[in-house]
Amino acid sequence: MSLRKVTYACVLAILTIQAVSAQTAKGKETPPATKSAGGTASVREGKFGIDYSYAYDVSTLGAWFHVSEKLALAPRLGFSAGGGATNIQIGLLIPIYLATLQRLELFLAPHVGFSIQQEERRENIPLLGQITVKSESSSFDLSVYLGTQFPVTEQVHIYGMSGLGLNSRSIDPGGGVSKETETSFGTQRTALGLIFYFN
């Protein structure tokens, strides 16, 4: 496990502990919800909100709609830019809620996504000097995430997730270099996020 993933996991744990402490100190009542075998579910059918998450250098905005008490749909759009590179990602996350442990929701989430990255760089070419070379890559991924979700309040939830997936990437380096295609299987980006529910 990378240092960044360990850091994200620690941050999520700290946020969860702080949220539990704040709720206990204020003596707030648990929001009305559905009972489950392991505790009180904090999600319910028809609940809708928007979410923001961060994974490494990519910020993602999306919607979170609970089709039922056990199933949600979460389309998302990610973007990052810097160092001459631009990365755009779109995807659909499908959280399937497995259990509730003292209001902490455990979910398994299949994900399908597509991304495009464009980059500009300067290269020295004999007789021509410095020229700008544009490269582009696109990727398609199928993955499964394991995550947890905790209600700080009825409207504000925090979550974290990490998973495994299959990624197929097409690369056009530019500068007259042939295109390449690569396929890999491995861990996906660990993400931390906030969901703001409207109901």
C-alpha positions in Angstrom: 0.0 0.0 0.0 1.4 3.4 -1.0 2.1 6.2 1.5 -0.6 8.3 -0.1 -3.2 5.6 0.4 -2.2 5.2 4.0 -2.4 9.0 4.5 -5.9 9.1 2.9 -7.1 6.2 5.2 -5.7 8.0 8.3 -7.5 11.3 7.3 -10.8 9.4 6.8 -10.4 7.7 10.2 -9.7 11.1 11.9 -12.7 12.8 10.2 -14.9 9.9 11.3 -13.7 10.0 14.9 -14.2 13.8 15.0 -17.7 13.5 13.6 -18.7 10.9 16.1 -17.2 13.0 18.9 -19.1 16.1 17.7 -22.4 14.3 17.5 -21.9 12.8 21.0 -20.9 16.2 22.6 -23.9 18.0 21.1 -26.3 15.2 22.1 -28.0 15.2 18.7 -30.6 12.6 18.0 -29.9 10.1 15.3 -31.8 11.1 12.1 -34.9 9.0 11.3 -33.8 6.0 9.3 -34.3 2.4 8.5 -33.1 -0.3 11.0 -30.6 -2.9 9.8 -28.9 -5.9 11.4 -25.8 -4.0 12.3 -27.2 -0.7 13.3 -29.3 2.2 12.0 -29.1 2.9 8.3 -28.3 6.5 7.4 -29.4 6.2 3.7 -32.8 5.7 2.4 -34.7 5.3 -0.9 -35.1 8.6 -2.8 -32.3 10.4 -1.1 -30.5 12.7 -3.6 -27.4 14.9 -3.4 -24.2 16.1 -5.0 -20.7 15.0 -4.0 -17.1 16.2 -4.3 -14.2 13.8 -4.0 -10.4 14.0 -4.4 -8.0 11.2 -5.5 -4.4 12.1 -6.0 -4.4 15.1 -8.4 -8.0 14.7 -9.7 -11.0 16.5 -8.3 -14.4 15.0 -9.1 -17.9 16.3 -9.0 -21.0 14.1 -9.2 -24.5 13.3 -8.2 -25.6 10.6 -5.7 -29.1 9.2 -6.1 -30.4 6.3 -3.9 -32.6 4.1 -6.1 -33.4 2.0 -3.0 -32.0 1.5 0.5 -29.4 -0.8 -0.8 -28.5 0.7 -4.2 -27.4 4.1 -5.5 -26.3 5.6 -8.8 -23.5 8.1 -8.8 -22.5 9.7 -12.2 -19.3 11.7 -11.9 -17.0 14.2 -13.8 -13.4 14.6 -12.9 -10.8 17.3 -14.0 -7.2 18.2 -13.4 -4.8 20.5 -15.1 -1.1 21.5 -14.5 2.3 21.2 -16.0 1.0 21.5 -19.5 -1.4 18.5 -19.1 -5.2 18.4 -18.9 -7.1 15.4 -17.7 -10.9 14.9 -18.0 -12.7 11.9 -16.6 -16.3 10.7 -16.7 -17.7 7.7 -15.0 -20.6 5.9 -13.3 -20.3 4.5 -9.7 -22.9 2.1 -8.5 -22.7 1.8 -4.6 -24.3 -1.4 -3.3 -24.8 -1.1 0.5 -23.8 -4.2 2.3 -24.1 -3.5 6.0 -24.5 -0.8 8.7 -22.1 -0.7 11.7 -23.1 2.0 14.2 -24.2 4.3 11.4 -21.1 3.6 9.3 -22.3 2.3 6.0 -20.2 -0.3 4.2 -20.6 -0.5 0.4 -19.3 -2.3 -2.7 -19.3 -0.1 -5.9 -18.7 -1.3 -9.4 -17.4 1.6 -11.6 -17.1 2.2 -15.3 -15.1 5.2 -16.5 -13.5 6.9 -19.5 -10.8 9.5 -19.5 -8.8 11.7 -21.9 -5.5 13.4 -21.2 -3.8 15.9 -23.4 -0.3 17.3 -22.9 2.0 19.8 -24.5 5.8 19.6 -24.2 8.9 21.3 -25.7 11.4 19.1 -27.5 14.7 19.9 -29.2 14.8 18.7 -32.8 18.1 18.8 -34.8 18.0 21.6 -37.4 14.6 22.7 -36.3 15.4 23.7 -32.7 12.7 23.7 -30.1 9.2 22.7 -31.2 5.9 22.0 -29.3 4.8 18.4 -29.3 1.2 17.5 -28.4 0.5 14.1 -27.0 -2.9 12.5 -26.2 -4.1 9.4 -24.4 -7.5 7.9 -23.6 -8.4 5.1 -21.2 -11.3 2.9 -20.3 -11.6 1.2 -17.0 -13.8 -1.3 -15.2 -13.3 -1.5 -11.5 -14.8 -2.4 -8.1 -14.4 -0.2 -5.0 -14.9 -1.1 -1.4 -15.9 2.0 0.7 -17.5 3.4 3.8 -19.9 6.3 4.3 -20.6 8.1 7.5 -23.3 10.7 8.2 -21.8 13.8 9.9 -25.4 15.2 9.8 -28.5 14.0 7.9 -27.5 16.2 4.9 -23.7 15.9 5.0 -21.9 12.5 4.7 -18.2 11.7 4.3 -16.9 8.7 2.5 -13.7 6.9 1.4 -13.1 4.1 -1.0 -10.4 2.1 -2.7 -10.5 -0.8 -5.2 -9.2 -3.0 -8.0 -9.8 -2.6 -11.7 -8.9 -3.3 -15.3 -7.6 -0.4 -17.4 -7.1 -0.2 -21.2 -5.1 2.8 -22.4 -4.4 4.1 -25.9 -1.4 6.5 -26.2 -0.5 8.8 -29.0 2.9 10.3 -28.0 3.0 12.8 -30.9 6.1 13.8 -32.7 5.7 11.1 -35.3 5.9 8.3 -32.8 3.6 5.3 -33.3 0.5 4.9 -31.1 0.6 2.4 -28.3 -2.1 0.4 -26.4 -1.6 -1.0 -23.0 -3.8 -3.0 -20.6 -3.3 -3.3 -16.9 -4.9 -4.7 -13.8 -4.3 -3.4 -10.3 -5.3 -1.1 -7.5 -7.3 2.0 -8.3 -7.0 5.5 -6.8 -8.1 5.8 -3.2 -10.6 8.6 -2.9 -12.0 10.7 -0.1 -15.2 12.7 -0.6 -18.2 14.6 0.8 -21.9 14.2 -0.1 -24.3 17.0 0.3 -27.9 15.7 0.3 -30.9 17.9 -0.5 -33.5 15.7 1.3 
